[in-house]
């Protein structure tokens, strides 16, 4: 009970998009788990680990997320791989990158191409124009939005091998190869905001496996990793935030088992970072084709699958697509989803329906 209270109070203070609801079994006296919080990638990192060295494993998790941000995927931190690429590349010339970065670029492009090219890897100029993630609270001038949109174009970013051959799928990569990113023109830049936290969860799973942790639940912002098993053999129960309630309000829970393989749950919504102007909500999930925040009627999307990067990318895509297209897209990647629209209607894939429980009667399954 002590761990449960500490965990919930941490979430209430931090205001995570997804909250944990853990229950320690009454007969579980051997390992009650170690819970801690940290901060990385601009968000809270919440960790609960079940292992003989819980504190060390939990600290390793937070360090893993911090190193990923600092060394590889941050567009802000000088010296990270993405920062170097964005500031050093020359149009038309291959720039050597790591296998992991090449993998991430191809993975995001695959998801985007399957969803009408709406998950822009090169969204940074448009995101900076709006500045919602940095606290700006006014709609930019139309001309500035149009100028920013003109340099958002993923078709001008390519992953190539040593011979200059372009790769189009993750399956074409090998860890022992040498890979390059090639930009067709200047002004483009990489930004993994749509899947970076999911990538972090994937890396955390690798860290937990290396450290032989028995079980863990880790949240990096709106992306959650459920790993291994709890000592009492029960599953993990994850709370889904009420998108029109306060940051501590839940509208339902998802229960998953991860004893055979890690399970990842990512939630995106129009309530995370936004402002209201003239009675209209403007949020941080931007449509690269219109230059404005997505306006499909979907206000929250929770994706469940076996890849953190994929769950994160798909949850963002589900906000950018109409509900029927979003459901179809998620199914094509063998994932599951829970969608909530502005009228508080819920749409789900079949398997998600078996895992999901509504706790707020204002929401109805359609």
Beta strands, then each sheet from edge to edge (+ up, - down):
strand 1: 18-21
strand 2: 34-40
strand 3: 43-50
strand 4: 95-97
strand 5: 157-160
strand 6: 166-167
strand 7: 179-183
strand 8: 215-220
strand 9: 223-228
strand 10: 236-241
strand 11: 250-256
strand 12: 258-269
strand 13: 274-277
strand 14: 280-283
strand 15: 298-305
strand 16: 336-341
strand 17: 345-348
strand 18: 356-358
strand 19: 364-365
sheet 1: 1+ 10- 11+ 18-
sheet 2: 2+ 3- 8+ 9- 12+ 15- 16+ 17- 19-
sheet 3: 4+ 7- 5+ 6-
sheet 4: 13+ 14-
end
